[in-house]
Amino acid sequence: MGIRGKKFTGIFVKFAGAFILVGLIPLFALSLFSVNTFTGYVQRYTTGNLQQMIMYMSYNLNTSFNQYNEVSKLMYTGKYEGFVDSSSQNQTYNVNELEQINNIPIDSFLKTVLYSDNYISSVYFVRERDGKLYYQEKENRGMDAELLPYKAWLRQMRDNPSKVAIFPTHADDYFFTSQRKVFTIGRSLIDISGKVTAEPKIVGTLFMDVDATIFGQFFQELNLGEKDELYLLDGSGNVYFSNREGAPSAGGREKIKSDQGMMVMSEPIPFLNGALTVRVHRDSLFQQLLSVRMTVFVAIGLSSAALVVMGAWFSKRLSAPILTLMRQMAKVESGNLNTSVEVRSNDELGRLSHSFNRMVDRLKEYIDEAYVAQIKQKQTELNALKSQIRPHFLYNTLEVIRMSAVDKDDHEVADLILALSNQLKYVIDYGEEKVSIRSELDNLKDYFYIISVRYDQRFELMCEIAPEVDLNWQILKLSLQPIVENAIQHGLKQKGKGTVGVTIEKRDHDLVITVYDDGIGMSGETLERLNLVLSDPEAPGKNVGLKNVHERIKSVFGEPYGIVINSREHIGTSIVLTFPLAGETGAERTEI
């Protein structure tokens, strides 16, 4: 884990986190308690106020229904202008024979009822004997009597003829070009001049259409929102009025449910034996309260952010000197001793920085005395290893050219000499320890050309380079040619012909080069002995080329690198060379 990752688990970060939590917990607790207390009070006040308004509305509605009930009783009381006492008169005779009610013509009586209230839009009287329809309305609209549902109304009133009937809100579309919403009040005129009988003697029935806008004058004070719902119901759940589109029509039933988003409040209306029910959307009812709560939460958020910023600033101020010291220590760990920490105070951190600077100076002195001497010794060993491999290589190359000139006696000698010249330039240049992959492959191809000519094209070289490999990457100079030479001498020569393959690929942070052949291979005992020689620098062995390459790779790039040999008898041998990428060393890779 790097310095950046470690600083988030440091003691100062933990201290700052504790500081922030100690501040945030009381802030959140006190704020939530205050908001909840205030919210509860406002909600109770708002809900109670709305409940009182609904109760006031239900009282006014009940009073209005009673007023219309009293208007319908004028057929019995006769208490209106122009009334003539007719208590001794027979209502059946008056209606059927004289077409009068209380000695007043039926049409005049209907006009009296029609203009007794501003919201009564039309009045009807249906004579029981022959079903004759009398009606009056204020706007002189034409009416289609066939569309007037008075017959259905009469059937509903048969069960209780002495009681007033109220029919839910409906459209008065029985008048031409009219879609006014009205509700209808009906009362039967019973002849009470004679003896009381078990079956009341119905003379006719009075119906009054009352404009549904009467409800608006009551409900507008509730100030309902678009999502709020209002229902005027009787005891059976029949809807007499609703502000909601698509509510059940006359005679329809509505089951009022409460859910999480809606609040249901209801007040009784004794006249209907029903109730005024309101479903209020909680969000719209407490919209202003939600704004206040949001303001409080924003304030809490800003306070929390300020507390977090202060905690982070406090932690940074405390941890910055130690983080600076840790970064300088990381540089020293990577081998960079040209660093120091500025001492800015005389406290514990200042004394720690001073001790760090003294430690770095002492390390420099030690390196000058011991490490530099060890590096010089390593360089001497490397030069010795290189001096062993070069004469051996030049001797074998010259011998191959000589034998080719003797056997062939043709122009190939010129090409062979050119290949040899290229190799001599490549080998004798002592100034380079690392070369590009491209340079090493060019040298290998020059060498293999000489070998192919020498052995009559019996050996073939195949190179496979992965797409992600950059041929400018650096590898150890003269690391591939000795391996290929060893494959020909010990693997293919005894077989007489064959192929040497070279694959170059990238594996994680390493460059892996595999040299393989399809020669005679080696036995398990030989492979074990050869691996033992490679793993033990002091062990003697005949395979000088392989051992030198292995030791040189380890010396230049570090212990994790070198060569690995795998072989199966009669099948072939593969040698894997591992190099670091982009100039990494074994020590750097171990740290990563």
C-alpha positions, 0 to 999 in steps of 0.5 A: 500500500502506497503513502496515499493509501496509508494516510487515510488510515493514519491516527490523525484521520481517525482523530479527525473522524472522531472529532467530526462524529462527536460534533455531528451526533449532537447536532443531528440529534438536537436538530431532529428532535426540534424538527419533529417536535415543531412538525408534530405541533404544526400537523396537529394544529393544521389537522384540527383546523381542517377538521373544524372547517369540515364540521362547519361545512357539514353543519351548513349542508345539513341546514341547507337540506333541512331548508329544502325539506321545509320548502317541499312541505309547503304542499301541506302547510300552505304558508306562502303569499296568496295562501287560502286556508284549505284545511277542510279541502280535499287535496285529491279533489283539488289536484285531480279535478281543479289542478290546484294545490292548496287552492292555488293552480299547480303551475302557480304553486310550482313558480312559488317554490321555484323562486323561493330559493336561488339554487332551485333551477326547476320544479316538477309535479307528477300527478299520481292519477294519470302521470301528468307532468307539470313543471316550471324552470327559470331559463325557459329551456325546452325539455324532453319529458321522455328523458326526465327520470321521474319514473325511476325516482317514483319507484325509489320513493314507493317504499317510504312515501311519507319521507322526503327523498334526495337523489344524488348529483346528476346532469339535467340533460333532459333540458336541451343544450344543458349539462348543469349538475343538479341534485333532486329532492322529492316529496309525495303529496299525501291526502290527509283530509280523510281517515288515516289508512295503512296505505297512504293515499298519494295524490302526486309527487313534487320534485325540485332540481337544486343546482350543485353549485350550492356545494361550491359556496360551502367547499371553497373555504376548504381550499382543496388542492388538485389531488384532494378528494371530497365526497358527500355520502349517505348511509349506504355509501351513495355519492351525492356529490364529489369534486373528483372526475369519474366519481360514481353517478347517482346511486353509485357507491364509493368505498373511502380508503385511507392510505399512506399518502392520503388522510381521511376526515369525516363529519356526519350529516344527520339529514342524509344519515350519511357523512361529508368525507374528505381525503386530503393529500398529505404533501399538499396539506403540509406543503409549507411545513415541508418547506420549513423542514427542508430549510432546517435540513439544508441548515443541518447539511451546511453545518455538517459540511462546515464541521467536516471541512474543519475536521479535515483541515485540523487533521491535515494541519496535524498530519502534514509534517508526518506525511512529509517525513514519510514521503522522504523516508520512502525516497530513502527506501528506494535508494535516493539519499539526496533528500532531507526534511526541513526542520520548522519547529523545536517540538517533537516533530522538529526533533524527529525531522532532525534525527531523520536528517542525521540518519540519512547522512550516516547512511551516505557515509556507510554507502561510500565505505561499503556499498560502492566497494561492493558495486565495483567488485560486482562490475569486475565479476561481470567483466570477467564473465563477459571475457569468458564468453567472447573468446569462446564465441569468436573461436567457434564462429571462425571455425564455421566460416573456415569449414564453409569456405573449404566445403563450398568454395562459393560466394557465400563466403562473402556473406558469411564474412559480412555476418561475422563482421556484424557480430564482431562489432556487436561483441567487441563494443564494451560500452553497452551492457543493455541493448534493445530487443531489435539489436539482439535479434539482428545479432542472432539472425547474423549468427544463425545465417552462418550456422544455416550455411555451415549445416546446409540449411538443416536448421531453421530459426523461427521468431514470434513477437507478441503485439504488445512487445516494444522492440526498443525495450532493453535486455541484456546484451549477448543473452540470446545467442549463447542459448541458441548456440547451445540448442544447436550444439546439444539439441539439434546437431545430434538429430541432424536437423530441426528448428530453433524457436524464439518467442517474446511476450509480456507477462505483467511487469516482466518481459519473457523470452523463450528459446526452444528446440525440437532436438533430442532433449535431455534426461531428468537426471541431466536436467536436475544437474543443470538446474543445480549448477544454475542455482548454485553460483559456486558449483562448477559446470560444463555449460559455461554459456548458460551459466554465464547468461544466468549470472549476468542477468541476475547481477544486472537486473536482480535476483527475481530474474534469470533463466529457467530450463525445461526439457523432455528427452526425445522431444526438445528443450525450452529455456525461459529468460525473464527481464524486467520492463522499462528499466525496473529492477528486482528490488523495485519490483519486490517493493511494488 
